[in-house]
């Protein structure tokens, strides 16, 4: 429950910051995060296929 509260608080801070950031910066930051999540997902899928646990 505490984790959920902390996550919602962090989300509120981030969304508040994004609302005041220029649109170009927001789009670039979103693209960087999307690429990072994509790479993370591919690495996780690849490691699960091999059967190794990290």
N, C-alpha and C positions, 0 to 999 in steps of 0.2 A: 504494500500500500504506500509506503514511504517512497519507494522508487517511482510509482505512478505520480505522486504529488511533485517530486523533483523533476520528472520528465515534463509534466505540464507547465511547471514554472519556467523551465528552460525554454520550452516552446513559446511561451508568452514573451519572454525576453527577446528571443530570436525574431519572432514575427514583429515585435515592436521596433527592433532595429532595422529590419528590412523595409518597414513602412517609411522610414526616414532616409533610406539609402537611395542613391540614383538608380534608375531603371537598368542602365547598362551594367553597373556593378552587381545588381541583383541577378541579372541573367547570367553573367559570367560565373558568379558564385554558385548558382543553381546547376550550371553545366559541370563545374568542377566536382560538386557533390555527387551528381548523377554518374559521372565517369568513375569516381571512387567507389560508389556503391556497386556499379556494374563489374568492376574489376574484383571487388570483394566477393560478389556472388559467383563469378566464374571460378575464382580460386576455391571457394567452398565446394562448389559442385565437382570440380576436378579432384579435390582431396577426398571427397566422399566416394567417388567412383573407384579410386585406388584402394580404398579400405583402410587408409591410415588415419589415425586421429592425432590432431595437433593440440 
